[in-house]
């Protein structure tokens, strides 16, 4: 059984979809832990409820960035991490971690990348930009994490129609529904490819 570690900074509804998929047997993996950069978030409550170990760690607590990186790496090693799934994690992943887990970090982004990705495109900003540009279609993308923000190879996308009457929140909710459907499936498929290597 492969070990997944999820990184989240907020509600963690995608984290929940991963938990649900493990529990209903459609995702064959063990969730070894949840890492968050801040305390008091809903994702941590979800972890606690399901007995998943957590670590709250932020580079702001450390005088030296390298000490933070080492600490993070140590925890990932202690959890025997096979795959990292970023699920609404709003901090930059240190380059040393991306290197140590090359091709073993996935991210979900609420747009049809490469559109509306990169600096500044996170959370509701993405959906506002999509509506402002009068797009007729939006969606979400799952990609492998590389050193450049939102730029790694895309594994899967799901689309939704954008309605003329949509508010950013309505569009976000429709996209999020798709995120919950595809993220656990992509993780399952991706883990199987890791098994082959
Ligand atoms: C999702 O829209 C995801 O695509 C983005 O951040 C949001 C996280 O939502 N990266 P949640 O915390 O999983 O509910």
Boltz pocket constraint, residues with backbone or C-beta under 6 A from the ligand:
constraints:
  - pocket:
      binder: B
      contacts: [[A, 8], [A, 10], [A, 11], [A, 12], [A, 13], [A, 14], [A, 15], [A, 86], [A, 87], [A, 88], [A, 89], [A, 108], [A, 109], [A, 110], [A, 123], [A, 140], [A, 176], [A, 179]]
      max_distance: 6.0
